[in-house]
Each structure stands twice: as structure tokens, then as C-alpha cells.
Amino acid sequence: MRLLLIAGRYGTVARQYIDSITEVINDTELTLNESVRYAADTAPEPDGILITDDALSMQIEKDRRDLEALMSALTALRPTAVPVILITLDSWKEQEWENLRAKYPQVGIIVSEYIRVTPKLFLEALRRTREFSGRKAQKPARGAEGGMLPGLEAGSSREGEPARKSFLDRFRPKTKERQAPEPTDVLTRELERISRGISRVVAVTGHRGSGVTSTAVNLASEAGRRGLTALIVDLDIDYRSTNMYFGKFHERTKRDEDINASLIRTLARPQDYTSTAFPIRENVWLTGLGYEFNDPRLIGQFVTEARLTGLLSLLRNRFNLIVLDLPLDLLRQYLEIMIHIDSFGLCVPNDLYSVLSTLRNVENSLPKEQAVYLNAKSKLVVTKYNDRSRFQGESFTPEAVSRVLTSGLMEEFTYEMKVAGYVPYSSDFDSQIESDVPLVHSSINYERAYGNILLRLLEGTG
């Protein structure tokens, strides 16, 4: 059987689960959106298609349109319907794709009950694909029970639509499409280059009052503004500051008990995040606790390392960026998840008090091994940057802050730390709480500042 594997970055792993009697047509890793162009360019004629969550954009309507476009492209190449199996961790997919499956009965969905897709599910998907292909290979049929797409008969076309391409059409030169102009802004070009198919877990941390929540909120907002999907996880259950930055979330928590307990529910069932987390914008989500939530038993039961590890394992491939709001004094509760974090954005204002407070918090919160790991995986974010600040008579620049921070004041904190960027302080800084508008949406200067920080953190520390 010839299989078109659409699994995004998971494709390399997925190939290991494909049995020896199945030939994977595509050599490259494909997303669902990329597969439409791939089908048009290569005319693959597969016997079946296997899709995983990693290939989806997580934008419901866009994924539906892309799948329909792929089905239409394949229909023009062969008379029988091609079976499509989606292996998903999202139990809501069956409901989201209900209308699509009614139109294309050859589309099947297998929902995994585990936090990862198992080899057994891949084998089950291949079995279903072969069964469908075997039934359709005997004779082209029509309608819901046949291999044709509804309303499209062999050798004909709908009114106003072009007839099916012949075999020879694939050898004719293709019409050159007009290409969208390349962005001239360096930051935009760099973000577009690095963000394609990327998946990162970034923990924003720092001592209390250093701008941790503001940085987390604006990084996620900037990612969303750039077309990336982002999830904010507010782990600061003592202060719950995201309520101040997102008034709609706060208001919703007061009248909706489910959203009031959003963090608990999302940790309990991360695969159902579309109903347990709060949509800030189309592609930016927030999960945290409302001010009204007060159940120590549930917090103790669900806000744990094990639950958070499960959430990160399941959702990291569904979002381009997961941002953890995680102040330094809370890190001791989550030592085991540090290896699941791709990079830390360490928030430190450019004054000596903040540098010393940061090191003291690290010393009090982390064992030596984890302190070294934090140093190695961190990039410095200088928050509330004051260009008049001085240290030993010199301007206390972000680079100077990094040098002092790793100068040996703390034995475990001596690795050179790169600077992700700095956030200039102004009178507008605190207005984002009153206006419910993150800084990245209020000023070109903040937009550039957080854009650069986002780029450096997405690049990781490797």
C-alpha cells in the first residue's frame, strides 16, 4: 500500500511505526497545509492518507479547508476515494470534523486515550486504510457508499468547475503563481524563518516584582500577533496576576465555575484544552485560576509535577509556544519538569538590587545541579530597562547585567548568559493592566522589543 504520511515534525518518529508492507510516498515531513501544494506538484496517487495532530494548525476552520482542498486535489488524480485516517489526542476532533466527515465518508478518526500516540494505533490506522482501499478497488462507485466524492461522477465535473485532469496534464508546465513579496523587516523575516512548524516550551521566571507575568503575557501576545499559536499557563497560584492583564478572563471566572478552575481542569484533561482553557484571541489561550477559586484539596491533587509533565507532553505539539508564568520561588515545586523546558526567560531589571535578589532566589529555591541547569538554559530579559542606571560608574547595559549576574557572585551561576532583549520602561508600562491591552498592541517600540525577545527565546539555548 502506498501511504501519504502527513505528520509534521512527528513524521520521523511516525515512520518507525509503519509496517514493512507499506510504502511511504513522501520523503519530506508535511503539514496538512503543505500537503495541498505537495499533491498538486507531485500527483502522488496514494492508496491511503495518515494524518497526526502535529500536521494540524490547530485552527479548526483552516484545517477543514486544507483537508477539503487536499481531497479535491486527489479526486482529480484518481477515480476512487482515498481513505484518510486522523490519529489524534483531541477527543473534540470527532465533533469538530462532523460535517466534514458527513461530506467525505472515507475520513476516519482514531482518538488516543494516552498522552502519546502508540505504535498500536498506527497499525490500527493502517488496517482500516487497507480495508477501505480493498472495498473500493473492485469498482468505482458513487455516493456515500462509493469511492467517488459526493456529486462528482467519473469523467464529468460540476457546473462551473474544470473537468478532471488527464494523466498527461501532470507533465505540462504549471502556471507560475504570483509570489507574495518577501518581508523587508529583518525581525519579521527571522521570525518567519524560525517559527515554521516550531514547538517550544518557554518558562518566564524571575524574582517577585521583576516583570515575570508582564513578560509572559506580552511574549504570548506577540507570538499570536505573528500568527503563531500560544498557550499561557499561569502557575503562580498565590497571586494569579494574569487576571489583571486579561479582564475578559477575570470576568468570565466570576460567572463560570469551569473557567474559574481552568488550570485544574486543563491539568486534569489537557487534551480537552479547547473547553478548559480560555481563548484570549483566536490563536492565544490562557489557563490559570480565577481569584474566586479556593479549594486547597484540588490544588494539591492537580497542580503537581506529574500533571504538568503530562500537559507539556500532550500540548507542546499543538502549540508553537507554551509560556509558563513561573516565578523563581516556585521552581522548587517543579524540579522534574525543568528538562521539559526548552529555554528560560530570566527577568532581571538593570539594578544591583534585582541582580542580587535573583541570585538569592535561585540559591534558596534550587539545589546546585538545578541551579547550574537554569543558568545554562536561560537567556536574560532585562525588564523595566532604565537607560540611566549605572554600575561602578558605567552604564548598566543588558550585557553588563549578564556579566555581573554570572561573575561568580553565586558559585553555580557562572555560565555566560546571552541577552534575549530588554523592555524599556515608561509611564505606559503599568497602563496595560488598566486598559486590558498588552504592551505589544500599544506601541511599535514594545512590539519590536518583545518581538526580538520572542525570537531569541524560540531559538533556544543550544
Secondary structure, DSSP 8 states (H G I E B T S, - for coil): -EEEEE-GGGHHHHHTTS-TT-EE--SS---HHHHHHHHHHH----SEEEEEGGG--S-HHHHHHHHHHHHHHHHTT-SS---EEEEES-TTHHHHTHHHHHH-TTEEEEE-SSSS--HHHHHHHHHHHHHHHHHHHS----GGGSSS-TT--TT---TTS-----GGGGGS-------------HHHHHHHHHHTT--EEEEEEESTTSSHHHHHHHHHHHHHHTT--EEEEE--TTT-THHHH-HHHHHHHHH-HHHHTHHHHHHH-GGGHHHHSEEEETTEEEE---TT---HHHHHHHSSHHHHHHHHHHHTTT-SEEEEE--GGGGGGGGGGGGG-SEEEEE--SSHHHHHHHHHHHHHHS-HHHHHHHHHHEEEEEEEE-TT-EETTEE--HHHHHHHHTSSSSTT--S---EEEEEE--TTTTHHHHHT--GGGT-HHHHHHHHHHHHHHHH---
